[in-house]
Amino acid sequence: MLRKILSSRIAVLLLLAAMIAIVPVLAPSSFYLRVAALVWIFGLAALGLTILTGYAGQVSLGHAGFLGIGAYAVAVGPAKLGLDPLLSLLLGAVLCGLVAYAVGKPILRLKGYYLAIATLGFGLIVALVLTSEGAITGGPDGMQVPRVVLFGWRIAGVVPWYWISGGALLIGALLALNILASPSGRALRALHDSEVAAAGVGVDVAAKKLAAFVISGVYAGVAGSLLALMNGFITPEAAGFMHSIELVAMVIIGGLGSVVGAVVGAAFLVVLPQALTVLQEYEQAVLGLLIMVFMIVLPAGIVPSLRRLVLERAA
């Protein structure tokens, strides 16, 4: 009974909704709300990687490329094409899906290390283009992102974007949970365990891997758009290699294949560096040490390990 409750889609969504609702009550200032909003945004991007890596078993080391495409869509669209920022967000998500389809079609034939290196190359190309095409993207200096105006209301400030990012995370979690519970989700889990066995029972392995790559790219693109709109400014750093590594680390630390784990992993890598700033030059070293300790003590990830502990105590 407890296992069913912990695995319930409704329980997961209620837990995430409770987390989003309680932070403003506990946050002593707008700074903490902004950090929480960043957790929700990067949690949304990590959810996309959960579908790709946790469900389908495919590795991507260049997913920040999609984050950058989505971010620059809401900057370039209004500035160069005169588009509304919200329309630019939607077009950015579509563009991410199309790019993911075009890139994923050839590179998903690769496996293991070769796939990881190919996706890394994609991320580096996107970052290079965003940096070098200064006439369009503003180059290394970045671009201003116009504020969203909805029904005459100019959406600015931490509080509105906190709730918008939290709402986007809930929608993303709902879609991810529905995918997991669908026949496609079961097919993804099958090819995660063994592509040969999945193909043997009739799963179109290539199509499912490509679908997971496209969906994860759209998730990252939407997250990038929200990040740019909230900050009001964007630079090519959004598509940088370190962001790609951080996204993968969020999924692994939180727990592969866990929706809540993606958010917990995002919180770990967004909040912890803020708490470690008091250590100054030792901040990165301590962060790396903590990541090593967590992966040694909780190799399955934070959320799956805690879930197993709860079930063992209840048995």
SERO-4910 file (N, C-alpha, C, O; in steps of 0.05 Angstrom, whole numbers):
BEGIN
 pado doro    nc1    nc2    nc3   cac1   cac2   cac3    cc1    cc2    cc3    oc1    oc2    oc3
  Met    A     17    -24      0      0      0      0     17     25      0     13     44    -15
  Leu    A     38     26     17     55     49     19     71     52     -7     75     74    -16
  Arg    A     79     30    -20     93     31    -45     76     44    -67     86     60    -82
  Lys    A     50     37    -67     32     49    -87     28     79    -82     27     94   -102
  Ile    A     27     87    -57     23    115    -51     48    131    -60     46    152    -72
  Leu    A     72    120    -54     97    134    -61    100    135    -91    114    153   -101
  Ser    A     88    116   -106     91    115   -135     69    130   -150     70    133   -174
  Ser    A     48    138   -135     25    150   -147     32    177   -161     46    193   -150
  Arg    A     20    181   -184     25    206   -198     13    229   -183     25    251   -181
  Ile    A    -10    225   -171    -23    246   -155     -6    254   -131     -3    277   -125
  Ala    A      6    234   -118     23    239    -95     47    255   -103     55    273    -89
  Val    A     59    248   -126     83    263   -135     76    292   -141     90    310   -133
  Leu    A     53    296   -155     45    324   -162     38    339   -137     44    363   -135
  Leu    A     25    326   -117     18    340    -93     43    348    -77     44    369    -65
  Leu    A     63    330    -77     88    336    -64    102    360    -76    111    378    -62
  Leu    A    103    361   -103    115    383   -117    100    409   -112    111    430   -107
  Ala    A     73    407   -113     56    431   -108     60    441    -79     61    465    -75
  Ala    A     63    423    -60     67    431    -33     94    445    -30     96    465    -15
  Met    A    114    435    -43    141    447    -42    140    475    -54    151    494    -42
  Ile    A    126    479    -76    124    505    -89    108    524    -71    115    548    -70
  Ala    A     87    514    -58     70    532    -42     83    540    -16     78    562     -6
  Ile    A    101    523     -5    111    528     22    136    547     21    141    560     41
  Val    A    150    547     -1    175    564     -2    169    593      3    184    605     19
  Pro    A    149    606     -9    144    634     -3    137    640     26    142    662     36
  Val    A    126    620     40    120    623     68    146    624     85    148    638    104
  Leu    A    165    607     77    190    605     92    212    624     83    230    630     98
  Ala    A    210    634     58    231    651     48    231    678     62    211    692     62
  Pro    A    254    686     73    255    712     87    259    736     69    254    758     78
  Ser    A    266    731     43    270    754     25    266    744     -3    264    721     -9
  Ser    A    265    764    -22    261    758    -50    285    742    -62    282    728    -82
  Phe    A    308    745    -49    332    730    -59    327    700    -58    334    686    -77
  Tyr    A    315    691    -37    309    662    -34    288    653    -54    288    631    -63
  Leu    A    269    671    -60    249    664    -80    261    662   -107    254    644   -123
  Arg    A    281    679   -113    295    677   -139    310    651   -141    310    638   -162
  Val    A    324    644   -120    339    618   -120    320    595   -124    325    576   -139
  Ala    A    296    596   -110    276    575   -114    266    574   -142    262    552   -153
  Ala    A    261    598   -154    252    599   -182    273    586   -201    265    572   -220
  Leu    A    298    590   -195    319    577   -211    318    547   -208    323    532   -227
  Val    A    312    538   -184    309    509   -179    287    498   -196    290    477   -209
  Trp    A    264    512   -197    241    502   -213    249    501   -243    242    482   -257
  Ile    A    262    522   -252    269    524   -280    289    502   -288    285    488   -308
  Phe    A    310    499   -272    330    478   -279    318    450   -273    326    431   -286
  Gly    A    300    449   -254    285    424   -250    269    416   -274    268    392   -281
  Leu    A    257    435   -288    243    430   -313    261    419   -334    255    399   -348
  Ala    A    285    432   -337    304    422   -357    314    394   -349    317    376   -367
  Ala    A    318    389   -323    327    362   -314    305    341   -319    311    318   -323
  Leu    A    280    349   -318    258    331   -324    260    320   -352    256    296   -357
  Gly    A    268    338   -371    272    329   -398    294    308   -400    291    288   -414
  Leu    A    315    312   -386    337    293   -386    329    267   -371    339    246   -377
  Thr    A    311    269   -352    301    245   -339    286    227   -359    289    203   -358
  Ile    A    271    240   -377    258    224   -398    278    211   -416    275    187   -423
  Leu    A    299    226   -424    319    215   -442    338    195   -429    343    174   -440
  Thr    A    348    203   -406    369    186   -393    356    166   -374    363    142   -374
  Gly    A    338    176   -356    326    158   -336    307    138   -348    306    115   -339
  Tyr    A    291    146   -368    272    128   -380    284    113   -404    283     88   -404
  Ala    A    296    128   -423    305    115   -448    334    105   -446    343     90   -463
  Gly    A    349    114   -426    376    104   -423    397    116   -442    418    104   -446
  Gln    A    391    140   -453    409    153   -472    423    176   -458    410    191   -443
  Val    A    449    180   -463    464    200   -450    467    224   -468    472    221   -492
  Ser    A    464    249   -457    469    273   -472    486    292   -455    479    300   -433
  Leu    A    509    299   -466    527    318   -453    526    346   -466    544    362   -462
  Gly    A    506    350   -483    504    376   -496    476    388   -494    468    405   -511
  His    A    462    381   -473    434    389   -471    431    419   -465    409    430   -469
  Ala    A    452    432   -455    450    460   -451    448    475   -478    440    499   -478
  Gly    A    454    462   -500    450    474   -526    421    481   -531    415    502   -541
  Phe    A    403    463   -523    375    468   -525    366    490   -506    349    506   -512
  Leu    A    378    491   -482    373    512   -463    380    539   -476    365    558   -473
  Gly    A    403    540   -490    411    565   -503    393    572   -526    387    596   -530
  Ile    A    384    553   -541    366    559   -564    340    571   -553    330    590   -564
  Gly    A    329    558   -533    304    569   -521    307    597   -510    290    614   -512
  Ala    A    330    601   -497    336    627   -484    338    649   -505    326    671   -502
  Tyr    A    353    643   -527    357    664   -547    332    667   -565    329    688   -578
  Ala    A    314    648   -565    290    651   -581    273    674   -570    262    690   -586
  Val    A    272    677   -544    255    699   -532    271    726   -532    259    746   -525
  Ala    A    296    725   -540    312    750   -542    313    759   -571    308    782   -577
  Val    A    319    740   -589    322    747   -618    294    751   -630    291    770   -647
  Gly    A    274    735   -623    247    738   -635    236    767   -633    230    779   -653
  Pro    A    234    778   -608    224    805   -606    243    826   -617    234    846   -630
  Ala    A    270    823   -614    289    844   -622    293    845   -652    295    866   -664
  Lys    A    294    822   -665    300    821   -694    276    817   -711    275    825   -734
  Leu    A    255    803   -701    232    796   -717    207    810   -708    186    808   -722
  Gly    A    208    824   -686    184    838   -676    163    820   -665    139    828   -665
  Leu    A    170    797   -656    150    778   -646    145    783   -616    161    794   -602
  Asp    A    121    774   -608    114    776   -579    131    755   -564    136    734   -574
  Pro    A    141    762   -540    158    743   -525    145    716   -520    158    696   -522
  Leu    A    118    716   -515    105    690   -510    104    673   -536    108    649   -535
  Leu    A     99    687   -558    100    672   -584    128    662   -590    132    641   -600
  Ser    A    148    679   -582    176    671   -586    182    646   -569    198    629   -577
  Leu    A    171    645   -545    175    621   -528    164    596   -541    177    576   -542
  Leu    A    140    598   -552    128    575   -566    144    567   -591    149    543   -595
  Leu    A    152    587   -606    169    581   -630    196    570   -622    207    553   -636
  Gly    A    207    579   -600    232    568   -590    229    539   -582    247    523   -588
  Ala    A    207    532   -570    202    504   -563    200    487   -588    211    464   -589
  Val    A    186    497   -609    183    483   -634    210    480   -648    217    459   -658
  Leu    A    226    502   -647    253    501   -659    270    481   -645    285    466   -658
  Cys    A    269    480   -619    285    459   -604    276    431   -612    293    414   -615
  Gly    A    250    427   -615    241    401   -624    251    393   -652    259    371   -656
  Leu    A    251    413   -670    260    408   -697    290    403   -698    300    385   -712
  Val    A    305    419   -683    334    415   -681    341    388   -669    358    373   -678
  Ala    A    326    381   -647    330    355   -635    325    332   -654    339    312   -654
  Tyr    A    304    335   -670    297    314   -690    319    312   -710    328    290   -717
  Ala    A    329    335   -721    349    335   -742    376    324   -731    390    310   -745
  Val    A    383    332   -706    408    322   -695    406    294   -685    424    278   -688
  Gly    A    383    287   -673    380    261   -661    378    238   -681    385    216   -676
  Lys    A    367    245   -705    364    224   -726    390    209   -731    390    185   -732
  Pro    A    412    224   -736    437    210   -741    453    201   -716    463    179   -716
  Ile    A    453    218   -696    472    212   -673    460    190   -655    476    178   -640
  Leu    A    434    186   -654    423    166   -636    428    138   -647    421    118   -633
  Arg    A    440    136   -670    449    109   -679    474    100   -663    481     77   -662
  Leu    A    487    120   -651    511    115   -635    503    105   -607    480    109   -599
  Lys    A    521     93   -593    515     83   -566    538     90   -547    561     94   -555
  Gly    A    531     91   -521    552     94   -501    568    119   -503    558    141   -507
  Tyr    A    595    115   -501    613    138   -502    611    154   -528    614    178   -528
  Tyr    A    606    140   -550    605    153   -576    581    172   -577    583    194   -589
  Leu    A    558    164   -566    535    181   -565    540    205   -547    533    228   -554
  Ala    A    553    200   -525    559    222   -506    577    243   -520    572    267   -517
  Ile    A    598    234   -535    616    253   -548    601    268   -571    606    292   -575
  Ala    A    583    254   -585    568    267   -606    550    289   -595    548    311   -607
  Thr    A    536    284   -573    519    304   -561    535    327   -550    527    350   -550
  Leu    A    559    320   -540    577    341   -530    585    360   -553    585    384   -549
  Gly    A    590    349   -577    596    365   -600    574    383   -608    578    406   -615
  Phe    A    549    373   -606    526    390   -612    525    414   -593    521    437   -602
  Gly    A    528    409   -567    527    431   -548    549    452   -553    544    476   -550
  Leu    A    573    443   -560    595    461   -565    589    478   -590    596    501   -591
  Ile    A    577    466   -610    570    480   -635    550    502   -629    554    525   -638
  Val    A    529    496   -613    509    516   -607    522    540   -592    517    563   -598
  Ala    A    538    533   -572    551    554   -556    569    571   -574    571    596   -570
  Leu    A    584    559   -593    601    574   -611    585    592   -629    593    615   -633
  Val    A    563    582   -640    547    599   -657    535    623   -642    536    645   -652
  Leu    A    525    618   -618    514    640   -602    535    661   -595    529    685   -593
  Thr    A    560    652   -592    581    671   -585    591    686   -610    597    710   -608
  Ser    A    593    673   -633    606    685   -656    587    701   -673    596    720   -686
  Glu    A    561    695   -673    542    710   -690    532    734   -675    509    736   -667
  Gly    A    551    753   -671    545    777   -656    523    795   -667    508    807   -652
  Ala    A    520    795   -694    500    812   -706    472    803   -699    453    819   -699
  Ile    A    469    778   -693    442    767   -686    439    763   -656    418    770   -644
  Thr    A    460    752   -643    457    744   -615    470    764   -596    468    760   -571
  Gly    A    484    784   -606    499    803   -588    526    793   -580    540    806   -565
  Gly    A    534    769   -590    560    758   -584    564    752   -555    545    746   -541
  Pro    A    589    753   -545    595    746   -517    581    764   -497    577    756   -474
  Asp    A    574    789   -505    561    807   -487    532    801   -482    520    810   -462
  Gly    A    520    784   -499    493    776   -494    472    796   -505    479    815   -519
  Met    A    447    792   -497    425    808   -506    405    814   -484    402    798   -465
  Gln    A    392    837   -486    370    843   -468    345    826   -477    342    822   -501
  Val    A    330    818   -458    305    803   -464    281    820   -455    280    828   -432
  Pro    A    263    826   -474    240    843   -466    222    830   -446    219    806   -446
  Arg    A    209    846   -430    190    835   -410    164    827   -424    155    838   -444
  Val    A    152    806   -413    126    797   -423    104    815   -413    103    822   -390
  Val    A     86    823   -432     63    839   -425     38    822   -431     34    814   -454
  Leu    A     23    816   -411     -1    799   -414    -26    814   -404    -28    821   -381
  Phe    A    -44    819   -423    -69    834   -417    -62    861   -404    -76    869   -385
  Gly    A    -41    874   -415    -34    900   -404    -17    899   -379     -9    920   -369
  Trp    A    -12    875   -368      4    873   -344     33    865   -352     37    845   -364
  Arg    A     52    882   -344     80    876   -349     91    858   -328     93    865   -305
  Ile    A     98    833   -336    107    813   -317    136    818   -310    154    812   -327
  Ala    A    142    828   -287    169    833   -278    171    829   -248    151    830   -234
  Gly    A    195    824   -239    198    819   -210    200    790   -204    193    773   -220
  Val    A    210    784   -180    215    756   -172    189    740   -167    187    717   -176
  Val    A    170    753   -154    146    738   -145    130    727   -169    124    703   -168
  Pro    A    123    743   -189    108    731   -212    123    708   -225    112    688   -232
  Trp    A    150    712   -229    165    691   -243    169    666   -225    173    644   -236
  Tyr    A    168    670   -199    169    647   -182    145    629   -187    148    604   -190
  Trp    A    121    640   -188     97    625   -192     95    614   -220     85    592   -225
  Ile    A    104    630   -240    104    620   -268    123    596   -271    115    576   -283
  Ser    A    147    598   -260    166    576   -262    156    551   -247    159    529   -256
  Gly    A    143    556   -223    132    534   -208    109    520   -224    107    496   -224
  Gly    A     92    536   -236     70    525   -252     81    509   -276     70    488   -283
  Ala    A    101    520   -289    113    506   -312    125    479   -303    123    459   -317
  Leu    A    137    479   -279    149    454   -269    127    433   -264    130    410   -271
  Leu    A    104    442   -253     82    423   -248     71    412   -274     65    388   -276
  Ile    A     68    429   -294     59    419   -320     78    400   -332     71    379   -342
  Gly    A    104    406   -330    125    388   -341    125    362   -326    128    341   -338
  Ala    A    121    362   -300    121    338   -284     96    321   -291     98    296   -293
  Leu    A     73    334   -295     49    319   -303     53    305   -329     46    282   -332
  Leu    A     65    319   -349     69    307   -375     89    284   -373     86    263   -385
  Ala    A    111    288   -357    131    266   -354    118    242   -341    124    219   -349
  Leu    A    102    246   -321     89    223   -307     70    209   -325     68    184   -325
  Asn    A     55    224   -342     37    212   -361     52    196   -382     43    174   -390
  Ile    A     75    206   -391     91    191   -410    101    165   -397    100    144   -410
  Leu    A    110    167   -373    120    143   -359     98    122   -356    104     98   -359
  Ala    A     73    130   -352     51    111   -347     39    101   -374     22     83   -373
  Ser    A     47    113   -396     35    106   -422     50     82   -434     71     74   -424
  Pro    A     39     70   -455     53     48   -469     81     57   -479    100     41   -479
  Ser    A     83     82   -488    109     93   -497    129     93   -474    152     87   -478
  Gly    A    119    100   -450    137    100   -426    146     72   -420    170     69   -413
  Arg    A    129     53   -422    137     25   -417    157     16   -438    176      1   -432
  Ala    A    153     25   -463    172     18   -484    200     31   -478    221     18   -483
  Leu    A    199     56   -469    225     69   -462    239     54   -440    264     50   -441
  Arg    A    225     45   -420    237     31   -398    248      4   -408    269     -6   -398
  Ala    A    235     -8   -427    244    -33   -438    271    -30   -453    289    -46   -450
  Leu    A    273     -9   -469    298     -5   -484    320      6   -465    344      3   -472
  His    A    312     18   -442    332     26   -423    346      1   -412    371      2   -407
  Asp    A    331    -20   -407    343    -45   -396    358    -60   -418    380    -70   -413
  Ser    A    347    -62   -442    360    -77   -464    347    -69   -490    324    -75   -495
  Glu    A    362    -57   -508    351    -49   -534    345    -74   -550    326    -75   -566
  Val    A    362    -94   -548    358   -119   -563    332   -133   -554    316   -142   -571
  Ala    A    328   -135   -528    304   -147   -518    279   -131   -525    258   -142   -532
  Ala    A    281   -104   -524    259    -87   -531    251    -90   -560    228    -92   -567
  Ala    A    272    -91   -578    266    -96   -606    254   -123   -611    238   -126   -629
  Gly    A    262   -142   -595    251   -169   -597    221   -171   -591    208   -190   -601
  Val    A    211   -153   -575    182   -154   -569    167   -133   -585    144   -126   -578
  Gly    A    179   -122   -606    165   -105   -624    168    -75   -620    153    -59   -633
  Val    A    185    -66   -602    189    -37   -597    206    -26   -620    228    -37   -626
  Asp    A    197     -4   -632    213     10   -652    234     27   -637    229     50   -629
  Val    A    257     15   -633    278     27   -616    287     54   -626    288     73   -610
  Ala    A    292     57   -652    302     82   -663    281    104   -659    288    127   -652
  Ala    A    256     98   -664    235    118   -662    231    127   -633    227    151   -628
  Lys    A    232    108   -615    227    115   -586    251    132   -576    246    151   -561
  Lys    A    275    125   -583    298    140   -574    297    169   -585    303    188   -571
  Leu    A    289    171   -610    287    198   -623    265    214   -610    268    238   -605
  Ala    A    242    201   -604    220    215   -590    229    226   -563    222    248   -556
  Ala    A    243    209   -548    253    218   -522    272    241   -524    272    259   -508
  Phe    A    289    241   -545    309    262   -549    294    288   -556    302    310   -547
  Val    A    274    286   -573    259    310   -581    244    322   -557    245    346   -553
  Ile    A    231    305   -541    216    314   -518    235    328   -498    228    349   -487
  Ser    A    258    315   -493    277    327   -474    288    353   -484    293    371   -468
  Gly    A    291    356   -511    301    381   -522    280    403   -518    287    426   -513
  Val    A    255    397   -522    233    416   -518    232    425   -488    229    449   -483
  Tyr    A    235    406   -470    235    413   -441    258    433   -436    253    454   -423
  Ala    A    282    428   -446    305    445   -441    300    472   -454    308    493   -443
  Gly    A    288    473   -478    283    498   -492    264    516   -477    269    540   -474
  Val    A    243    504   -466    223    520   -450    236    530   -425    232    553   -417
  Ala    A    253    513   -412    267    522   -388    286    545   -394    288    564   -379
  Gly    A    300    544   -417    317    566   -425    302    591   -430    311    613   -423
  Ser    A    279    590   -443    262    613   -447    253    626   -421    254    650   -418
  Leu    A    244    609   -402    236    620   -376    259    633   -362    256    654   -349
  Leu    A    283    621   -363    306    632   -350    313    660   -362    318    679   -347
  Ala    A    312    662   -389    318    688   -401    297    709   -395    303    732   -390
  Leu    A    271    701   -395    250    720   -390    251    730   -361    245    753   -355
  Met    A    258    712   -342    259    720   -314    283    739   -310    280    758   -295
  Asn    A    306    733   -322    330    749   -318    329    775   -333    341    795   -325
  Gly    A    315    775   -356    314    799   -372    340    803   -388    344    824   -401
  Phe    A    357    783   -388    383    785   -402    393    756   -406    388    738   -390
  Ile    A    408    752   -428    418    726   -433    446    728   -447    450    746   -463
  Thr    A    464    709   -441    490    708   -453    495    679   -463    480    661   -456
  Pro    A    514    675   -481    520    648   -491    527    628   -469    527    604   -474
  Glu    A    534    638   -446    540    620   -424    518    600   -418    522    578   -407
  Ala    A    493    608   -424    470    591   -420    473    564   -434    463    544   -425
  Ala    A    487    564   -457    491    540   -472    518    527   -467    526    509   -481
  Gly    A    532    537   -446    559    527   -440    560    498   -432    540    487   -422
  Phe    A    584    487   -435    588    459   -428    582    453   -399    571    431   -393
  Met    A    589    471   -381    585    465   -353    556    463   -346    548    447   -328
  His    A    538    478   -360    510    475   -355    500    447   -363    483    435   -350
  Ser    A    511    437   -385    504    410   -394    512    389   -373    497    371   -367
  Ile    A    536    392   -362    545    374   -341    528    376   -317    521    356   -304
  Glu    A    521    401   -309    504    405   -286    476    391   -289    466    380   -271
  Leu    A    465    393   -313    439    380   -318    441    350   -315    423    338   -302
  Val    A    462    338   -326    466    309   -322    470    302   -293    458    283   -283
  Ala    A    486    319   -279    490    314   -250    465    316   -234    460    301   -216
  Met    A    447    335   -241    422    338   -227    405    312   -229    394    303   -209
  Val    A    404    301   -253    388    276   -257    400    253   -242    386    237   -230
  Ile    A    427    250   -242    440    228   -229    439    230   -198    433    211   -184
  Ile    A    444    254   -188    444    259   -159    416    255   -148    412    242   -127
  Gly    A    396    266   -162    369    264   -152    358    235   -154    343    226   -137
  Gly    A    366    221   -175    357    194   -179    347    190   -208    328    202   -216
  Leu    A    361    172   -223    353    167   -250    324    157   -252    317    139   -237
  Gly    A    309    169   -270    282    159   -274    262    170   -254    238    161   -255
  Ser    A    270    187   -236    252    198   -215    245    227   -222    263    243   -225
  Val    A    219    233   -223    210    260   -229    217    278   -205    228    300   -209
  Val    A    211    269   -181    218    285   -158    249    287   -155    259    307   -147
  Gly    A    263    266   -163    292    266   -162    304    287   -179    324    299   -172
  Ala    A    292    292   -203    302    314   -220    301    341   -206    320    357   -209
  Val    A    279    346   -191    276    371   -177    295    372   -153    307    393   -148
  Val    A    298    350   -139    316    349   -116    345    353   -126    360    368   -113
  Gly    A    352    340   -148    379    344   -159    384    373   -167    406    384   -163
  Ala    A    363    386   -179    366    414   -186    370    431   -161    386    449   -161
  Ala    A    355    425   -140    357    440   -115    385    437   -104    397    456    -94
  Phe    A    396    412   -105    422    407    -95    444    424   -108    461    436    -95
  Leu    A    442    426   -135    463    440   -150    458    470   -153    476    484   -162
  Val    A    434    479   -147    429    508   -148    432    520   -120    443    542   -117
  Val    A    421    507   -100    421    518    -73    448    515    -59    458    533    -46
  Leu    A    460    491    -62    485    486    -47    507    505    -53    521    514    -35
  Pro    A    512    511    -79    533    531    -85    528    558    -71    547    572    -63
  Gln    A    503    566    -69    496    591    -55    504    589    -25    514    609    -14
  Ala    A    499    566    -14    506    562     15    536    561     20    545    567     42
  Leu    A    551    552     -1    579    548      2    596    573     -5    621    572     -3
  Thr    A    583    595    -12    598    619    -19    615    630      4    634    644      0
  Val    A    607    623     28    622    633     52    650    620     52    668    630     66
  Leu    A    654    598     38    680    584     38    699    597     17    722    589     16
  Gln    A    688    616      1    704    631    -18    719    612    -37    706    597    -52
  Glu    A    745    612    -38    760    597    -58    758    567    -55    765    552    -73
  Tyr    A    748    557    -32    744    529    -28    716    519    -36    710    495    -33
  Glu    A    700    537    -46    672    530    -52    670    507    -71    656    487    -66
  Gln    A    684    508    -94    681    487   -115    693    460   -105    682    439   -111
  Ala    A    714    462    -89    726    437    -78    707    423    -59    704    399    -61
  Val    A    694    438    -42    675    427    -23    650    416    -37    640    395    -30
  Leu    A    641    431    -58    618    421    -73    625    395    -87    608    376    -86
  Gly    A    648    393    -99    656    368   -112    658    345    -92    650    323    -98
  Leu    A    669    351    -68    671    330    -47    644    321    -38    640    297    -35
  Leu    A    625    339    -35    598    332    -26    584    314    -48    570    295    -41
  Ile    A    589    321    -73    577    305    -95    588    277    -93    574    257    -96
  Met    A    615    274    -89    627    248    -87    616    232    -64    610    208    -67
  Val    A    612    245    -41    602    232    -17    573    222    -22    566    199    -15
  Phe    A    557    239    -34    529    232    -39    527    208    -58    511    190    -54
  Met    A    544    207    -79    543    186    -98    554    160    -86    546    138    -94
  Ile    A    572    162    -66    582    137    -53    562    127    -33    557    103    -32
  Val    A    550    145    -18    530    136      3    503    129    -10    490    110     -1
  Leu    A    495    145    -30    469    141    -43    473    136    -73    466    154    -88
  Pro    A    484    114    -81    491    109   -109    466    110   -127    469    116   -151
  Ala    A    443    103   -118    419    103   -134    407    131   -137    388    135   -152
  Gly    A    418    151   -123    407    177   -123    392    183    -97    385    164    -82
  Ile    A    388    208    -91    376    216    -65    348    205    -62    342    192    -42
  Val    A    330    210    -81    302    203    -78    297    173    -78    284    163    -60
  Pro    A    308    158    -98    304    129    -97    315    116    -71    304     97    -61
  Ser    A    338    126    -62    350    115    -38    333    120    -13    329    102      3
  Leu    A    322    144    -11    305    151     12    279    135     10    268    126     30
  Arg    A    269    132    -14    244    117    -18    248     88    -10    231     76      4
  Arg    A    270     76    -17    276     48     -9    279     46     21    270     27     33
  Leu    A    291     66     34    294     66     63    267     67     77    263     53     96
  Val    A    249     84     66    223     86     78    207     60     76    194     51     95
  Leu    A    209     47     52    196     22     48    207      0     66    192    -17     76
  Glu    A    233      0     70    245    -20     88    237    -16    117    233    -36    131
  Arg    A    235      9    125    227     15    153    198      7    157    190     -1    179
  Ala    A    182     11    136    153      5    139    147    -24    137    125    -33    146
  Ala    A    166    -40    126    161    -69    122    161    -84    149    158   -108    149
***
